[in-house]
């Protein structure tokens, strides 16, 4: 859907490309995988976004996960507005940061102490530094197709935008760092056992998305997470859950609550900021005791615990804590989408869903990569023409929010069926 030559989104994109690499500040937004000009959003409310040309869409991007209550949720907007009146940043601690930390510690089974940061990438990077310091080893095990941010040692066979663009790693990543990262197939517990048995003396931790969301939604196979927990305990490695996407998305308390597996460290982001930049990492007290100023592991951030982000996050998390019907509603709404995708493979966990343009189970990156990305691109354009905005990549999750209505879902199902016909 290119739009008229003089469309405002087209003009805005041309302007942006003159001063921003690719015209966007995150690669997948450029629509390179699906073609056309990305819509430049002017306003958003509830389940809808409106672009500069006045076109309104039912939105399943949801800022890539944070907006579980929908766009411009009144309680979140009110909290941010009130916080801004008191000042946008202080460079000093606030009581709200401690309140956020208390809430996270109470909700996340693995967290005894937590440090707030400004992004999911920063959370994962910092958690891995803590894990290496605690274990006094350098090696990290990750899984192919899982994305843990763009820090150097994690850009090895990552998912998300790298999957979209078919880039297995990134130039600029020193080989000396990448060699400490061991990559295994997702859901392959036997491969994990074999690697750990042979290299455990050099390994600090295993990091994993408990539900993969950056090669499309791929749930853990039965026993996979439990097996990783037993394996890391046996060989004295740390288990790190990257719950930047799944934290508070699947249930209150995250995927580790849903699956009953307790990691040593957890990384959070997205939902805990209510749509503002935020991240967090935390875990066992003895590990977090290494973090400066208590310990020697240095990590700092000028805007960590920013009062606006904390206010937004607290408002959203309080709503999720006090209204358990939100998750039941999300499950009901999300389940309405599945029957529309006849002939495709659909993976869904709660309000995360990905239709893969392939047949047969999708359980790891190779099976996801069999998807017909050209067909997905045609489907994406057809859906956009029908007023439905989707993530512009086959290898991303769709996000259903509490603001979506049954009417939105029925309209989406009708659009899916028409776009696939």
Helices and strands as residue ranges (DSSP letters): H 8-17, G 21-23, G 27-30, E 41-45, E 48-51, E 56-59, G 62-65, H 74-86, H 95-107, E 113-117, H 120-135, E 139-143, G 152-154, H 161-165, H 175-178, E 181-184, H 189-199, G 200-202, E 203-208, H 224-234, E 238-242, H 255-259, E 265-269, G 270-273, E 279-283, H 285-288, H 307-322, H 325-338, E 345-349, E 352-356, H 365-369, H 373-385, E 388-389, E 398-399, H 406-420
